[in-house]
Amino acid sequence: MTYEHWSHFAQTWGMIYFVVIFIAAFGYALWPANRKRFDEAARAPITEKERGDDRPLA
């Protein structure tokens, strides 16, 4: 096989691989069972400040 064949193979299947990974991550983020976990993570900085733990993350 030539470089062109390998390049075409890598481009095609690489794109398919990344599209599948993107769809899986997007589906995970929007799955109804994960809503509570993401809502808690979104409020974490606010609740930490209310408890007095407002140290910088550095």
PDB file of N, CA, C and O in Angstrom, chain B, residues numbered from 101:
ATOM      1  N   MET B 101       0.836  -1.181   0.000  1.00  0.00           N
ATOM      2  CA  MET B 101       0.000   0.000   0.000  1.00  0.00           C
ATOM      3  C   MET B 101       0.883   1.249   0.000  1.00  0.00           C
ATOM      4  O   MET B 101       1.982   1.261   0.555  1.00  0.00           O
ATOM      5  N   THR B 102       0.379   2.268  -0.624  1.00  0.00           N
ATOM      6  CA  THR B 102       1.137   3.508  -0.723  1.00  0.00           C
ATOM      7  C   THR B 102       0.756   4.461   0.401  1.00  0.00           C
ATOM      8  O   THR B 102      -0.176   4.218   1.167  1.00  0.00           O
ATOM      9  N   TYR B 103       1.500   5.536   0.471  1.00  0.00           N
ATOM     10  CA  TYR B 103       1.224   6.568   1.467  1.00  0.00           C
ATOM     11  C   TYR B 103      -0.183   7.133   1.280  1.00  0.00           C
ATOM     12  O   TYR B 103      -0.878   7.399   2.261  1.00  0.00           O
ATOM     13  N   GLU B 104      -0.601   7.315   0.047  1.00  0.00           N
ATOM     14  CA  GLU B 104      -1.926   7.876  -0.222  1.00  0.00           C
ATOM     15  C   GLU B 104      -3.037   6.969   0.311  1.00  0.00           C
ATOM     16  O   GLU B 104      -4.033   7.450   0.852  1.00  0.00           O
ATOM     17  N   HIS B 105      -2.860   5.663   0.156  1.00  0.00           N
ATOM     18  CA  HIS B 105      -3.861   4.732   0.676  1.00  0.00           C
ATOM     19  C   HIS B 105      -3.940   4.809   2.202  1.00  0.00           C
ATOM     20  O   HIS B 105      -5.028   4.877   2.773  1.00  0.00           O
ATOM     21  N   TRP B 106      -2.783   4.798   2.849  1.00  0.00           N
ATOM     22  CA  TRP B 106      -2.770   4.880   4.310  1.00  0.00           C
ATOM     23  C   TRP B 106      -3.320   6.212   4.792  1.00  0.00           C
ATOM     24  O   TRP B 106      -4.033   6.266   5.795  1.00  0.00           O
ATOM     25  N   SER B 107      -2.998   7.271   4.093  1.00  0.00           N
ATOM     26  CA  SER B 107      -3.496   8.594   4.466  1.00  0.00           C
ATOM     27  C   SER B 107      -5.018   8.640   4.354  1.00  0.00           C
ATOM     28  O   SER B 107      -5.690   9.144   5.255  1.00  0.00           O
ATOM     29  N   HIS B 108      -5.555   8.129   3.279  1.00  0.00           N
ATOM     30  CA  HIS B 108      -7.012   8.106   3.094  1.00  0.00           C
ATOM     31  C   HIS B 108      -7.674   7.244   4.166  1.00  0.00           C
ATOM     32  O   HIS B 108      -8.704   7.623   4.724  1.00  0.00           O
ATOM     33  N   PHE B 109      -7.086   6.095   4.451  1.00  0.00           N
ATOM     34  CA  PHE B 109      -7.617   5.204   5.490  1.00  0.00           C
ATOM     35  C   PHE B 109      -7.638   5.906   6.846  1.00  0.00           C
ATOM     36  O   PHE B 109      -8.648   5.865   7.548  1.00  0.00           O
ATOM     37  N   ALA B 110      -6.530   6.551   7.217  1.00  0.00           N
ATOM     38  CA  ALA B 110      -6.430   7.216   8.517  1.00  0.00           C
ATOM     39  C   ALA B 110      -7.399   8.391   8.608  1.00  0.00           C
ATOM     40  O   ALA B 110      -8.021   8.602   9.649  1.00  0.00           O
ATOM     41  N   GLN B 111      -7.531   9.151   7.534  1.00  0.00           N
ATOM     42  CA  GLN B 111      -8.435  10.296   7.558  1.00  0.00           C
ATOM     43  C   GLN B 111      -9.885   9.852   7.685  1.00  0.00           C
ATOM     44  O   GLN B 111     -10.646  10.427   8.464  1.00  0.00           O
ATOM     45  N   THR B 112     -10.263   8.851   6.937  1.00  0.00           N
ATOM     46  CA  THR B 112     -11.647   8.378   6.951  1.00  0.00           C
ATOM     47  C   THR B 112     -12.012   7.771   8.300  1.00  0.00           C
ATOM     48  O   THR B 112     -12.982   8.194   8.929  1.00  0.00           O
ATOM     49  N   TRP B 113     -11.248   6.793   8.745  1.00  0.00           N
ATOM     50  CA  TRP B 113     -11.594   6.113   9.988  1.00  0.00           C
ATOM     51  C   TRP B 113     -11.303   6.968  11.206  1.00  0.00           C
ATOM     52  O   TRP B 113     -11.947   6.800  12.241  1.00  0.00           O
ATOM     53  N   GLY B 114     -10.350   7.878  11.107  1.00  0.00           N
ATOM     54  CA  GLY B 114     -10.118   8.810  12.203  1.00  0.00           C
ATOM     55  C   GLY B 114     -11.299   9.733  12.400  1.00  0.00           C
ATOM     56  O   GLY B 114     -11.697  10.004  13.533  1.00  0.00           O
ATOM     57  N   MET B 115     -11.859  10.216  11.311  1.00  0.00           N
ATOM     58  CA  MET B 115     -13.028  11.075  11.403  1.00  0.00           C
ATOM     59  C   MET B 115     -14.212  10.303  11.993  1.00  0.00           C
ATOM     60  O   MET B 115     -14.924  10.823  12.852  1.00  0.00           O
ATOM     61  N   ILE B 116     -14.421   9.096  11.547  1.00  0.00           N
ATOM     62  CA  ILE B 116     -15.518   8.274  12.070  1.00  0.00           C
ATOM     63  C   ILE B 116     -15.317   8.032  13.566  1.00  0.00           C
ATOM     64  O   ILE B 116     -16.269   8.116  14.341  1.00  0.00           O
ATOM     65  N   TYR B 117     -14.090   7.733  13.969  1.00  0.00           N
ATOM     66  CA  TYR B 117     -13.770   7.501  15.377  1.00  0.00           C
ATOM     67  C   TYR B 117     -14.105   8.736  16.212  1.00  0.00           C
ATOM     68  O   TYR B 117     -14.759   8.619  17.248  1.00  0.00           O
ATOM     69  N   PHE B 118     -13.667   9.915  15.774  1.00  0.00           N
ATOM     70  CA  PHE B 118     -13.915  11.122  16.548  1.00  0.00           C
ATOM     71  C   PHE B 118     -15.392  11.509  16.566  1.00  0.00           C
ATOM     72  O   PHE B 118     -15.867  12.052  17.563  1.00  0.00           O
ATOM     73  N   VAL B 119     -16.112  11.249  15.511  1.00  0.00           N
ATOM     74  CA  VAL B 119     -17.558  11.524  15.501  1.00  0.00           C
ATOM     75  C   VAL B 119     -18.260  10.610  16.505  1.00  0.00           C
ATOM     76  O   VAL B 119     -19.148  11.058  17.230  1.00  0.00           O
ATOM     77  N   VAL B 120     -17.876   9.348  16.553  1.00  0.00           N
ATOM     78  CA  VAL B 120     -18.478   8.416  17.510  1.00  0.00           C
ATOM     79  C   VAL B 120     -18.162   8.839  18.938  1.00  0.00           C
ATOM     80  O   VAL B 120     -19.044   8.815  19.796  1.00  0.00           O
ATOM     81  N   ILE B 121     -16.919   9.225  19.208  1.00  0.00           N
ATOM     82  CA  ILE B 121     -16.546   9.684  20.542  1.00  0.00           C
ATOM     83  C   ILE B 121     -17.324  10.944  20.920  1.00  0.00           C
ATOM     84  O   ILE B 121     -17.779  11.073  22.057  1.00  0.00           O
ATOM     85  N   PHE B 122     -17.480  11.879  19.970  1.00  0.00           N
ATOM     86  CA  PHE B 122     -18.230  13.102  20.233  1.00  0.00           C
ATOM     87  C   PHE B 122     -19.681  12.789  20.561  1.00  0.00           C
ATOM     88  O   PHE B 122     -20.234  13.348  21.507  1.00  0.00           O
ATOM     89  N   ILE B 123     -20.299  11.910  19.798  1.00  0.00           N
ATOM     90  CA  ILE B 123     -21.703  11.551  20.039  1.00  0.00           C
ATOM     91  C   ILE B 123     -21.849  10.879  21.406  1.00  0.00           C
ATOM     92  O   ILE B 123     -22.817  11.135  22.122  1.00  0.00           O
ATOM     93  N   ALA B 124     -20.900  10.026  21.768  1.00  0.00           N
ATOM     94  CA  ALA B 124     -20.952   9.366  23.076  1.00  0.00           C
ATOM     95  C   ALA B 124     -20.820  10.387  24.205  1.00  0.00           C
ATOM     96  O   ALA B 124     -21.559  10.315  25.187  1.00  0.00           O
ATOM     97  N   ALA B 125     -19.897  11.329  24.082  1.00  0.00           N
ATOM     98  CA  ALA B 125     -19.722  12.353  25.121  1.00  0.00           C
ATOM     99  C   ALA B 125     -20.942  13.260  25.206  1.00  0.00           C
ATOM    100  O   ALA B 125     -21.379  13.622  26.299  1.00  0.00           O
ATOM    101  N   PHE B 126     -21.486  13.624  24.063  1.00  0.00           N
ATOM    102  CA  PHE B 126     -22.676  14.476  24.027  1.00  0.00           C
ATOM    103  C   PHE B 126     -23.868  13.748  24.647  1.00  0.00           C
ATOM    104  O   PHE B 126     -24.627  14.332  25.420  1.00  0.00           O
ATOM    105  N   GLY B 127     -24.023  12.483  24.306  1.00  0.00           N
ATOM    106  CA  GLY B 127     -25.104  11.693  24.889  1.00  0.00           C
ATOM    107  C   GLY B 127     -24.952  11.532  26.388  1.00  0.00           C
ATOM    108  O   GLY B 127     -25.941  11.584  27.119  1.00  0.00           O
ATOM    109  N   TYR B 128     -23.726  11.336  26.858  1.00  0.00           N
ATOM    110  CA  TYR B 128     -23.473  11.219  28.296  1.00  0.00           C
ATOM    111  C   TYR B 128     -23.836  12.520  29.010  1.00  0.00           C
ATOM    112  O   TYR B 128     -24.434  12.499  30.085  1.00  0.00           O
ATOM    113  N   ALA B 129     -23.473  13.641  28.409  1.00  0.00           N
ATOM    114  CA  ALA B 129     -23.749  14.934  29.032  1.00  0.00           C
ATOM    115  C   ALA B 129     -25.247  15.227  29.086  1.00  0.00           C
ATOM    116  O   ALA B 129     -25.708  15.889  30.017  1.00  0.00           O
ATOM    117  N   LEU B 130     -26.001  14.756  28.122  1.00  0.00           N
ATOM    118  CA  LEU B 130     -27.431  15.050  28.075  1.00  0.00           C
ATOM    119  C   LEU B 130     -28.311  13.930  28.634  1.00  0.00           C
ATOM    120  O   LEU B 130     -29.536  14.056  28.646  1.00  0.00           O
ATOM    121  N   TRP B 131     -27.703  12.841  29.095  1.00  0.00           N
ATOM    122  CA  TRP B 131     -28.480  11.722  29.616  1.00  0.00           C
ATOM    123  C   TRP B 131     -29.222  12.170  30.877  1.00  0.00           C
ATOM    124  O   TRP B 131     -28.603  12.744  31.773  1.00  0.00           O
ATOM    125  N   PRO B 132     -30.524  11.925  30.968  1.00  0.00           N
ATOM    126  CA  PRO B 132     -31.308  12.417  32.097  1.00  0.00           C
ATOM    127  C   PRO B 132     -30.792  11.948  33.472  1.00  0.00           C
ATOM    128  O   PRO B 132     -30.912  12.689  34.448  1.00  0.00           O
ATOM    129  N   ALA B 133     -30.240  10.776  33.566  1.00  0.00           N
ATOM    130  CA  ALA B 133     -29.759  10.262  34.853  1.00  0.00           C
ATOM    131  C   ALA B 133     -28.556  11.052  35.372  1.00  0.00           C
ATOM    132  O   ALA B 133     -28.285  11.024  36.572  1.00  0.00           O
ATOM    133  N   ASN B 134     -27.836  11.748  34.509  1.00  0.00           N
ATOM    134  CA  ASN B 134     -26.658  12.512  34.919  1.00  0.00           C
ATOM    135  C   ASN B 134     -26.990  13.953  35.286  1.00  0.00           C
ATOM    136  O   ASN B 134     -26.097  14.701  35.684  1.00  0.00           O
ATOM    137  N   ARG B 135     -28.224  14.353  35.165  1.00  0.00           N
ATOM    138  CA  ARG B 135     -28.602  15.744  35.394  1.00  0.00           C
ATOM    139  C   ARG B 135     -28.259  16.208  36.817  1.00  0.00           C
ATOM    140  O   ARG B 135     -27.714  17.297  36.997  1.00  0.00           O
ATOM    141  N   LYS B 136     -28.573  15.397  37.815  1.00  0.00           N
ATOM    142  CA  LYS B 136     -28.320  15.786  39.195  1.00  0.00           C
ATOM    143  C   LYS B 136     -26.822  15.996  39.428  1.00  0.00           C
ATOM    144  O   LYS B 136     -26.425  16.973  40.063  1.00  0.00           O
ATOM    145  N   ARG B 137     -26.005  15.100  38.924  1.00  0.00           N
ATOM    146  CA  ARG B 137     -24.561  15.208  39.100  1.00  0.00           C
ATOM    147  C   ARG B 137     -24.022  16.492  38.476  1.00  0.00           C
ATOM    148  O   ARG B 137     -23.193  17.169  39.084  1.00  0.00           O
ATOM    149  N   PHE B 138     -24.476  16.835  37.277  1.00  0.00           N
ATOM    150  CA  PHE B 138     -23.992  18.044  36.612  1.00  0.00           C
ATOM    151  C   PHE B 138     -24.541  19.308  37.268  1.00  0.00           C
ATOM    152  O   PHE B 138     -23.850  20.326  37.314  1.00  0.00           O
ATOM    153  N   ASP B 139     -25.766  19.258  37.774  1.00  0.00           N
ATOM    154  CA  ASP B 139     -26.312  20.412  38.500  1.00  0.00           C
ATOM    155  C   ASP B 139     -25.519  20.674  39.779  1.00  0.00           C
ATOM    156  O   ASP B 139     -25.236  21.825  40.110  1.00  0.00           O
ATOM    157  N   GLU B 140     -25.161  19.609  40.500  1.00  0.00           N
ATOM    158  CA  GLU B 140     -24.347  19.772  41.712  1.00  0.00           C
ATOM    159  C   GLU B 140     -22.966  20.326  41.371  1.00  0.00           C
ATOM    160  O   GLU B 140     -22.448  21.176  42.095  1.00  0.00           O
ATOM    161  N   ALA B 141     -22.378  19.865  40.300  1.00  0.00           N
ATOM    162  CA  ALA B 141     -21.062  20.361  39.902  1.00  0.00           C
ATOM    163  C   ALA B 141     -21.132  21.829  39.485  1.00  0.00           C
ATOM    164  O   ALA B 141     -20.188  22.584  39.713  1.00  0.00           O
ATOM    165  N   ALA B 142     -22.236  22.230  38.882  1.00  0.00           N
ATOM    166  CA  ALA B 142     -22.389  23.623  38.470  1.00  0.00           C
ATOM    167  C   ALA B 142     -22.538  24.541  39.676  1.00  0.00           C
ATOM    168  O   ALA B 142     -22.119  25.697  39.627  1.00  0.00           O
ATOM    169  N   ARG B 143     -23.128  24.041  40.756  1.00  0.00           N
ATOM    170  CA  ARG B 143     -23.313  24.862  41.955  1.00  0.00           C
ATOM    171  C   ARG B 143     -22.156  24.767  42.935  1.00  0.00           C
ATOM    172  O   ARG B 143     -22.167  25.475  43.941  1.00  0.00           O
ATOM    173  N   ALA B 144     -21.171  23.935  42.693  1.00  0.00           N
ATOM    174  CA  ALA B 144     -20.075  23.711  43.637  1.00  0.00           C
ATOM    175  C   ALA B 144     -19.337  24.995  44.010  1.00  0.00           C
ATOM    176  O   ALA B 144     -19.085  25.202  45.197  1.00  0.00           O
ATOM    177  N   PRO B 145     -18.978  25.862  43.076  1.00  0.00           N
ATOM    178  CA  PRO B 145     -18.278  27.092  43.501  1.00  0.00           C
ATOM    179  C   PRO B 145     -19.128  27.975  44.414  1.00  0.00           C
ATOM    180  O   PRO B 145     -18.591  28.627  45.309  1.00  0.00           O
ATOM    181  N   ILE B 146     -20.418  28.005  44.206  1.00  0.00           N
ATOM    182  CA  ILE B 146     -21.300  28.834  45.030  1.00  0.00           C
ATOM    183  C   ILE B 146     -21.401  28.254  46.430  1.00  0.00           C
ATOM    184  O   ILE B 146     -21.312  28.993  47.410  1.00  0.00           O
ATOM    185  N   THR B 147     -21.585  26.951  46.541  1.00  0.00           N
ATOM    186  CA  THR B 147     -21.719  26.339  47.862  1.00  0.00           C
ATOM    187  C   THR B 147     -20.407  26.396  48.630  1.00  0.00           C
ATOM    188  O   THR B 147     -20.430  26.531  49.854  1.00  0.00           O
ATOM    189  N   GLU B 148     -19.269  26.299  47.960  1.00  0.00           N
ATOM    190  CA  GLU B 148     -17.988  26.412  48.649  1.00  0.00           C
ATOM    191  C   GLU B 148     -17.815  27.815  49.219  1.00  0.00           C
ATOM    192  O   GLU B 148     -17.304  27.969  50.329  1.00  0.00           O
ATOM    193  N   LYS B 149     -18.227  28.826  48.486  1.00  0.00           N
ATOM    194  CA  LYS B 149     -18.096  30.197  48.973  1.00  0.00           C
ATOM    195  C   LYS B 149     -19.027  30.434  50.158  1.00  0.00           C
ATOM    196  O   LYS B 149     -18.668  31.158  51.086  1.00  0.00           O
ATOM    197  N   GLU B 150     -20.204  29.843  50.141  1.00  0.00           N
ATOM    198  CA  GLU B 150     -21.130  29.984  51.260  1.00  0.00           C
ATOM    199  C   GLU B 150     -20.571  29.340  52.515  1.00  0.00           C
ATOM    200  O   GLU B 150     -20.847  29.817  53.616  1.00  0.00           O
ATOM    201  N   ARG B 151     -19.801  28.281  52.389  1.00  0.00           N
ATOM    202  CA  ARG B 151     -19.196  27.618  53.539  1.00  0.00           C
ATOM    203  C   ARG B 151     -17.926  28.321  54.002  1.00  0.00           C
ATOM    204  O   ARG B 151     -17.344  27.937  55.017  1.00  0.00           O
ATOM    205  N   GLY B 152     -17.492  29.338  53.277  1.00  0.00           N
ATOM    206  CA  GLY B 152     -16.308  30.074  53.655  1.00  0.00           C
ATOM    207  C   GLY B 152     -15.027  29.541  53.041  1.00  0.00           C
ATOM    208  O   GLY B 152     -13.944  30.012  53.391  1.00  0.00           O
ATOM    209  N   ASP B 153     -15.113  28.592  52.153  1.00  0.00           N
ATOM    210  CA  ASP B 153     -13.931  28.043  51.497  1.00  0.00           C
ATOM    211  C   ASP B 153     -13.778  28.690  50.134  1.00  0.00           C
ATOM    212  O   ASP B 153     -14.088  28.077  49.113  1.00  0.00           O
ATOM    213  N   ASP B 154     -13.302  29.924  50.114  1.00  0.00           N
ATOM    214  CA  ASP B 154     -13.167  30.647  48.855  1.00  0.00           C
ATOM    215  C   ASP B 154     -11.698  30.881  48.500  1.00  0.00           C
ATOM    216  O   ASP B 154     -11.343  31.914  47.933  1.00  0.00           O
ATOM    217  N   ARG B 155     -10.860  29.919  48.836  1.00  0.00           N
ATOM    218  CA  ARG B 155      -9.445  30.015  48.490  1.00  0.00           C
ATOM    219  C   ARG B 155      -9.267  29.888  46.981  1.00  0.00           C
ATOM    220  O   ARG B 155     -10.041  29.190  46.326  1.00  0.00           O
ATOM    221  N   PRO B 156      -8.265  30.547  46.428  1.00  0.00           N
ATOM    222  CA  PRO B 156      -8.015  30.377  44.986  1.00  0.00           C
ATOM    223  C   PRO B 156      -7.544  28.957  44.683  1.00  0.00           C
ATOM    224  O   PRO B 156      -6.950  28.296  45.534  1.00  0.00           O
ATOM    225  N   LEU B 157      -7.810  28.504  43.483  1.00  0.00           N
ATOM    226  CA  LEU B 157      -7.474  27.135  43.100  1.00  0.00           C
ATOM    227  C   LEU B 157      -6.022  26.937  42.688  1.00  0.00           C
ATOM    228  O   LEU B 157      -5.609  25.804  42.439  1.00  0.00           O
ATOM    229  N   ALA B 158      -5.252  27.984  42.611  1.00  0.00           N
ATOM    230  CA  ALA B 158      -3.859  27.891  42.159  1.00  0.00           C
ATOM    231  C   ALA B 158      -3.110  26.990  43.073  1.00  0.00           C
ATOM    232  O   ALA B 158      -1.915  26.768  42.878  1.00  0.00           O
TER     233      ALA B 158
END
